[in-house]
């Protein structure tokens, strides 16, 4: 059974991760739609949350750490909750996509079809929880350690070392990004 989110659900979703700045107009590509087909063995769930105003936003690094805490490695919140505790998903992760005009938090799950709704419900609860309570110092330190290790590993490959970080063009005449 496929279903699309109602306008009240969309408003609730937009309030879950309170943006630190006013959001730009929502791109049509980010229109929210949930689809669950119980006849399949596995469902692929992708939740997208616009959460900042582009790749040059001052909170971009904090958002990357948030994505790590939520679902960036095997001891992250969603991995433990959705995969280990409940056994609903084959994989679960979150990451940040930094575009020119919006930064998007993505949560992806390859979940057993019969547990799709429950996995979405628990994911939304966890996102609300982290939005309200924040992350612990231990989670922050773990995420920093993971990010540092991932950077070191990426720099070990010729492909990773050859890709310079994306630097935003100055928007107000300054050189700060």
N, C-alpha and C positions, 0 to 999 in steps of 0.2 A: 504494500500500500504506500503510495507516494503522497506526501503532503507538503504544503508550503507554509512558512511561518506567517501568522496573522500580523497585522500592523501593531497590535499591542505586544506581541512577542518580540517584534523587531525593536520596539522602544525599550523593552526590558533588556534585550541583548546589548543594545548600545549603552545602557547604564551600568552594565556589569564591570567593565574595565573603564573606570572614569578617566577620560582623557585629560592630560595635564594642560591642554590648550583646546580652543574651539576647533572642532573638526572641519576640514574643508568639505564642500559638497560631496556626498557619497558617490563614488564612481558606480556606474551601472554594473560593471563586472563583479562588484562585491555584493550584489543583491543576495540575500540569504535564502537558501532553500535546503531543507532537509529531506532526504529521501531514504526510506528503509524498505527493503523488499525481503520479507521473511522467508520467501521460497528459496532464496539463495543461501549457501552455506556461510558466506562471509559478506559483510557490508563494508564499504569504504566510507568513512565519515570524515568530513573536512569542515571544521568550524572556523570562520574568519571573523576577526574583530579589528576594525580600524581603530587605532589607539594613539596615533600622533600625526603630526603634519609633515611627513616626508623624511627622506634619508638624512637630512642635515639637522633634524630636531635635536635639541639639547639633551633629551632623555633617551637617545638611541642606544647608548650602552647599557643603561639600566633596563631597558626593554629587552635587550639581548640576554641579560642575566635572568630576567623574569621568565623568558622562554625556556632557559636552561633549567630553572627551578621547577617549572611546571612539567616539562616533558623532554628535556634535552639529554638525558642519560639514564642509565638503568636504575638509579636510586632516586629519580625525580618523583615528584608528587603523583602525577598521573600514571606513570609507569607502575608505581607501587599500588595505587588504588585500582586502576582499571585492569592491569595485567596480572600482578602478583596476588593481590587480596581477593579480587572477584573472578579472575580467570576469564574475563570477557573478551579480551583483545589479543590478537597475535602480535600486534605492534601498536605502539602509541608514542607520538612525539609532538613537540611544539617547536616552532621557530618563528623568526621575525623576517618579514620581507619589507625592505626599505625601498619605496618607490619615490619618484620625484615629489609627489604631492600628498602622499599618505604612507604611514607605516602600518603594517597589518600583522597581527598576531594570528598564526595559524595553529590549530590543534588538529592533528590527523590521527585516525584510529582505523586499523583493519580489525574489525570486531565480528565475533560470531553473530550472525543475523538475528537470532532470537534475543540477543542481549543489547541490540543497538539503542533502543530507547533508554534503557537503564544506564548505559554507558554515557549517553549524551546528558541525561539528567544529573548523573554524578559528576561529570566534567563541569557542567554549569555551576553546580554547588561549589566545587573546588575553586573555580575561577572567582566566584563571588567571595569565597572565604579569603583568598589571597588579596583580593581588592580591598576587603574590609580590614584584615588583620596584618597584611604585609607578609614578608618572609622573615625567617629567623636569621640570626647572625651565622649560625652553622650552615644553613642553606645558602646564604650569600657567599660564604667562604668556599663551600663545595663548588658552587657555580663558577666562582673566580678561578679556582684550581682547574676545573674542567676546561674553561675557556683558554687558560694559559697553556694547558697540555695540548688542546686541539690546535692552537696556533703553532706551537712548536712542531707538531706532527705535520701540519700543512706546509710549513716552511721546509720540511725535509724532502718534499717532492718538487720536481722541476716545474710542474704545472702550478702548484700552490705558491712557490717562491716567485714565479713570473707574473703573478697577478697582483698589481698594486692595489692598495685600498682605494675605494671610491671616495674622492674628495668633492664636496659640493662646491659649486661656484659661489662666490660671495654674493649675498642678496642685498646687502645694504652698504656696499662699498668697502666693507672691512674685509680683512683676510681671515678672520676667525670662522671656524666651521664647527 
